[in-house]
Amino acid sequence: MGERISSVGISGWGAYVPIYRIRGEEIAEHWEGDPSVPLGLGVPEKSVAGIDEDNITMAWEAAKNALTRSQIAPSEIGMVFIGSESKPYAVKPSAVVIAEALGITPHTMAIDAEFACRAGSEGLRHAFSMVNEGAIEAALIIGSDTAQGAPGDVLEYTAASGAAAFVVSKKNVVAKLLDAVTYVTDTPDFWRRELSPYPRHGEGFTGEPAYFHHLTSAIRELMERNGLSPNDVTYFVPHQPNARFPLKLASKLGFPKEKVLPALTTAKIGNTYNASAFIGMTRILDMAKPGEIVLMAPFGSGAGADAYLFEITDRVEEVSGLAPPTDSYIERKVYIGYGRYLKFRNKIKRLI
């Protein structure tokens, strides 16, 4: 399915990445694993949420940055939507906590959603439609995760922490939405059952049947119906489960790697799940120039993909400096050992 939308877009953007990092070789050493695995994935290190951080605290920081750049009053936000698969409460909405902390309550919708790494993107699709139709004036959309990987599992090398947020509106637009396409099927490449602390993944489904099939299908539909070739796109921002897959996807679609490398944040901070493509997009908005075309394509296991086409407006240069750039969070870092990492991520359970 897809829809052509005009006059609505992203009015503000923001990101947050915790200061702590753990190297892949540190994880491999403690499980007698192959230290070449994280390097082969293109993820030599990953970000780790601190002991006092969770998806709400990270989301608040990213959302505050997005609101600041949007220059839209909190009272105008008619929907707060957070996509996450690592929320701190089983039953209590994160969106309400964030909305309250930002001064958006009480006259707003507050929604928590799950669709693996694509839940935040689901919110973005809803926001564009609702704002475009006049149901609400503006929406705050967040992707935030302290991503989980079982100790010793290959996911532990990449599952990282971070958040990104966008304000969607018809005014103060910095990235005008030109078109959007969604493609979903029931493909069981990744799942977590109730009460299970860590997700499982079907290796045979992860690549071609899930990630590549869904993203290429959505992106090709978007480009074909808009008469575009890779040469017409300035930046390509796909979901980043590791650093290898986005480059392979770009090659399959005919995008030169120079168009995807500026958005490839996973190589520095790991896979932040719902914030993965979103953080890449915030980095692009930090550097984008008026008139440039950006294609963002989030993916979620289970499985589904979205493809968005944006045109950058003159306003982007006026507001970029109003909040910290994404790189300011990515480049600051404090390395920790595996024991401290286990403590921070609550992977050590005490039996009393």
Buried (B, 14 or more C-beta within 10 A) or exposed (E): EBEEBEEBBBBBBBBBBBBBBBBBBBBBEBEEBEBEBBBBBBBBBBBBBBEEBBBBBBBBBBBBBBBBBBBBEBEBBBBBBBBBBBBEEEEEBBBBBBBEBBEBBEEBBBBBBBBBBBBBBBBBBBBBBBBBEEEBBBBBBBBBBBBBBBBEBBBBBBBBBBBBBBBBBBBBBBBBBBBBBBBBEEBBBBEBEEEEEBBEBBEEBBBEBBBBBBBBBBBBBBBEEBEBEBEEBBBBBBBBBBBBBBBEBBEEBEBEEEBBBBBBBBBBBBBBBBBBBBBBBBBBBBBBEEEBBBBBBBBBBBBBBBBBBBBBBEBBEEBBEEBBBBBEBBEEBEEBEBEBBBEBBEBEEEEE
